[in-house]
Amino acid sequence: MYIRLLISPITKAAYFRDYKGVVHAEFTEFFPDSPVAIFSENNLDWLETDIEEPDFTSLARLSFVQGIFRRDKTGLRVLSCDPRFSLTNEFVSGNKYQGKTNETVTQLAINLALHHNLSKSDKQLSLLDPMAGGGTTLLWGHRYGLETVGIDINKRALETLHRHVKKYTKIEKLRHTKSDGQTGHFTKKGVGKFILYEISDKKLKLVCGDSAHSPKLLSHQKFHLLVTDIPYGIQHRGADGKRSPLDNIIHCTPAWYESLKPGGAMAVIFNSYQPKRDVLVKAFEATGFKTTEFSSPHRMSESIVRDIAVFNRPHT
Ligand SMILES: C[S@@+](CC[C@H](N)C(=O)[O-])C[C@H]1O[C@@H](n2cnc3c(N)ncnc32)[C@H](O)[C@@H]1O
């Protein structure tokens, strides 16, 4: 069956001139055996493919898809395009603040981690963002039906997330519970402070602390997925107050490995100028992670070429 996927204009805003390359990389990661053509027609961008028995939910969940059509001799026919997400798009996109990760690339990273997750299947999948900021990954993960937990060294992240959840749940008249507390001793920097929500029967939690201590901060809980956007060496600082993303990664990877279930997958969004991809991979592999082949570099600015690397924690 010839299927045409309408590429959302949001994709262009996320990846600029390289958007077609990223679309191609995501599609072929999920459907490696299907032929692909990406082209523009009547000012719209399309991906055309030929799939025997398409799974429309999986297609609709690709981060670039705005619509799904069937092409036959008579033209294009709209097909069902329901990604079956809970809550509305505003749950993720309504939260605006400086340093927020783009929503589309965050969705791509979650898709990749889900795709590469080889851990023992459990009914409820869990996701940790060990450098969560104001919680874009946590909010997206929640829409995917995942239990989500985040850690951030900056206690303001908790306020950012709370402001948004409070506003969203009020506007949507959404029943939820909120609790907060403290793991370990109280410190001036807020380490161990957390907020925990229960929204639509799923937990979403954000803890303040150094990601290198994730097992201790999270009572040694292990997750199916780790997804994060690490600092780009330009704005955010690491635990030591310095800007080197590599030192920060080397500092954190042993804890990330320990927080991932055997077989689980970790997707990392990073600036491939700092560190270069092979250096990042080496740091992860030194801890025991296995690297997958996925890569899709895209230029964001003069000093940022963003990419995503995906790793597995081997079963043994
Ligand atoms: C690129 S931002 C993530 C933004 C986030 N995805 C969002 O949309 O809000 C990187 C985050 O990592 C945090 N960070 C840096 N080093 C950390 C560490 N060692 N432990 C915990 N958080 C850290 C920074 O405070 C910053 O919020």
The ligand as an SDF file (V2000), in Angstrom:
LIG
                    3D

 27 29  0  0  0  0  0  0  0  0999 V2000
   19.8070   20.9780   28.0690 C   0  0  0  0  0  0  0  0  0  0  0  0
   19.1630   21.1850   29.6660 S   0  0  0  0  0  0  0  0  0  0  0  0
   17.8000   20.0810   29.6810 C   0  0  0  0  0  0  0  0  0  0  0  0
   16.5360   20.7930   29.3500 C   0  0  0  0  0  0  0  0  0  0  0  0
   15.3010   19.9520   29.5250 C   0  0  0  0  0  0  0  0  0  0  0  0
   15.2740   18.8290   28.5900 N   0  0  0  0  0  0  0  0  0  0  0  0
   14.0670   20.8050   29.3680 C   0  0  0  0  0  0  0  0  0  0  0  0
   13.4190   20.7740   28.3070 O   0  0  0  0  0  0  0  0  0  0  0  0
   13.7900   21.5830   30.2840 O   0  0  0  0  0  0  0  0  0  0  0  0
   20.3360   20.3290   30.6530 C   0  0  0  0  0  0  0  0  0  0  0  0
   19.9880   20.3290   32.1320 C   0  0  0  0  0  0  0  0  0  0  0  0
   20.9600   19.5320   32.8000 O   0  0  0  0  0  0  0  0  0  0  0  0
   21.0900   20.0070   34.1200 C   0  0  0  0  0  0  0  0  0  0  0  0
   22.3330   19.4090   34.6620 N   0  0  0  0  0  0  0  0  0  0  0  0
   23.6090   19.6010   34.2650 C   0  0  0  0  0  0  0  0  0  0  0  0
   24.4450   18.8120   34.9490 N   0  0  0  0  0  0  0  0  0  0  0  0
   23.6950   18.0880   35.8140 C   0  0  0  0  0  0  0  0  0  0  0  0
   23.9830   17.0640   36.7530 C   0  0  0  0  0  0  0  0  0  0  0  0
   25.2240   16.6340   36.9600 N   0  0  0  0  0  0  0  0  0  0  0  0
   22.9600   16.5340   37.4500 N   0  0  0  0  0  0  0  0  0  0  0  0
   21.6870   16.9510   37.2590 C   0  0  0  0  0  0  0  0  0  0  0  0
   21.3520   17.9050   36.3510 N   0  0  0  0  0  0  0  0  0  0  0  0
   22.3390   18.4600   35.6250 C   0  0  0  0  0  0  0  0  0  0  0  0
   21.0720   21.5170   33.9490 C   0  0  0  0  0  0  0  0  0  0  0  0
   20.6930   22.1530   35.1450 O   0  0  0  0  0  0  0  0  0  0  0  0
   20.0080   21.6710   32.8280 C   0  0  0  0  0  0  0  0  0  0  0  0
   18.7360   21.9180   33.3640 O   0  0  0  0  0  0  0  0  0  0  0  0
  1  2  1  0
  2  3  1  0
  2 10  1  0
  3  4  1  0
  4  5  1  0
  5  6  1  0
  5  7  1  0
  7  8  2  0
  7  9  1  0
 10 11  1  0
 11 12  1  0
 11 26  1  0
 12 13  1  0
 13 14  1  0
 13 24  1  0
 14 15  1  0
 14 23  1  0
 15 16  2  0
 16 17  1  0
 17 18  1  0
 17 23  2  0
 18 19  1  0
 18 20  2  0
 20 21  1  0
 21 22  2  0
 22 23  1  0
 24 25  1  0
 24 26  1  0
 26 27  1  0
M  CHG  2   2   1   9  -1
M  END
$$$$
